[in-house]
Amino acid sequence: MIGIVAAFIIAYVIGSFPTSILTGKLLRGIDIREHGSGNAGGTNVFRVLGAGPGLFVMAFDVFKGFAATWWVSRLFLSMTPLHLDTMMIIVGCGVVAGHIWTLFAHFRGGKGVGTAAGMLLAMYPMALLFCLVVFALMFIATRIMSLASMSAAVTLPVTLSVFRYVCHVPVSTALYVFSFIIAALIVFTHRSNIKRLLNGTENKFGTHKES
């Protein structure tokens, strides 16, 4: 039990590393959460600071999710009775939670999409590929980042359902159940975007007020 708790806490701290906030402070002396959409994520950094810083933050968020899920889970696995996939899910939950509710910035972080993608890259890269395809197609069609992100998140449980019940590809029960939880969490973090989508005020990527 101690190993599980320790792994989750370490993953949470890793996820809490406020990449976007530090980038804003270092490059322009601003709190990124007070500009653009007000979100501490890579998309808002892209919007406010430009492509270079935005891509860096997005890549680092993915790396956080991958590194914690892949290495921290294995570091503590021998201290637990759990299977590796279950341990990776627990650690992955910790790193995503840390990104969304960052310990170092009054629990106001990003929306968890990039970090969750890094986690999925460590656990099931084939499923991530399908999510990325849906993300790209939706973004190209609408230019709305939030809609593309939520579509990709919902694609995860759908993809794993097809793998498991149609293609009969092995998908652990823990990962399958978790896919629904992480999809719901990402949709939840986009609740303000959903309101704007419903009333037609969500801006497209590249516009001045896009969020």
Beta strands, then each sheet from edge to edge (+ up, - down):
end
